[in-house]
């Protein structure tokens, strides 16, 4: 059993394309089959090598490995020409010499008269030997097919056009190439967006004209923005790799994508194995799915919490490099990640939070420092620095006991010690348990930062 993903390389791999690729990949895995990647690059003006690389990189990052391909349509022009000749020789296609001006005029006249704009068959019986090639679509009967998502669909052949299958320069068009490719590559199930559903009856007629067996079809509803409008960049319709750049884990994005229009009871979080075992095209909702970035963030945080720390390190490396964070001098990276796992929604956020453990802070958040570093807090900070300096056991337990001792001795609440200590350690006040943070920051750096806080107070006088 085979499925395929067949993107046009005219841009990056976006959310909609990634979901289509995922569903096709899951279908092939569920049926112990093969997943094919085909690059539909016949639009030479818009297709770019950069887009091809972006698509392959995006699929690689998501882990959607293909078993066959990538195949390129531009490598198969001889095969398309062969099939076009077969259709011409069997009178199931014909040459057309109509100019763009005539076709445009015909279209406008039909629209004015309230009719569906389509070709009038002007060249069908001229016996021409050159020009564009049109498929001779039957005007009798209907095309009936059972879509695995939409259900049974019936289209009257009278509604269909004698579509162009090769331009006048012999370049084949989409509806011809996709049929030939899916047949030759033995695709059993064509899974694609429902923006292609109007093409399916045309393609089915080409299959039948060639005497070829039909694959199954499954057309996926589109993804809408949270406001119900067509998905755009402001909603999240950006390159899949931008989600990597924003600190999302690939499996978290896959989990989110699989739930965009598909469900299995009330279950929200799926491992890859569970996706494969539970996925079924019959579970896809026929209505459009809504993209919700907040839910994606929540899911990403759940994955960060549950992902093995060593695996997180692999994904973090890119972010550490992009933020110029050198982890060679400081606490064990594993320990820092364990501390931050429960506090980070994204890997970007986690990497940013890691800076305080490996790099000296240069300044304090002005608003927080003005509030917490003053003459009232000075004696507390001095006492804290002195007591921490005396510690021989630099552990979170000892640090926590030191803070509590100061609170008891001075008869003050924990916040009077903890808040300025947290700001001194982190620079911005965004840190977890201060005893754990101080242990990871280290004795020398912790005390040096308390001294910085005292300098700030003295300079503010």
Beta strands, then each sheet from edge to edge (+ up, - down):
strand 1: 2-5
strand 2: 34-39
strand 3: 68-72
strand 4: 93-96
strand 5: 132-135
strand 6: 142-147
strand 7: 151-156
strand 8: 164-166
strand 9: 189-193
strand 10: 216-220
strand 11: 223-224
strand 12: 289-290
sheet 1: 1+ 2+ 3+
sheet 2: 4+ 5- 8+
sheet 3: 6+ 7-
sheet 4: 9+ 10+
sheet 5: 11+ 12+
end
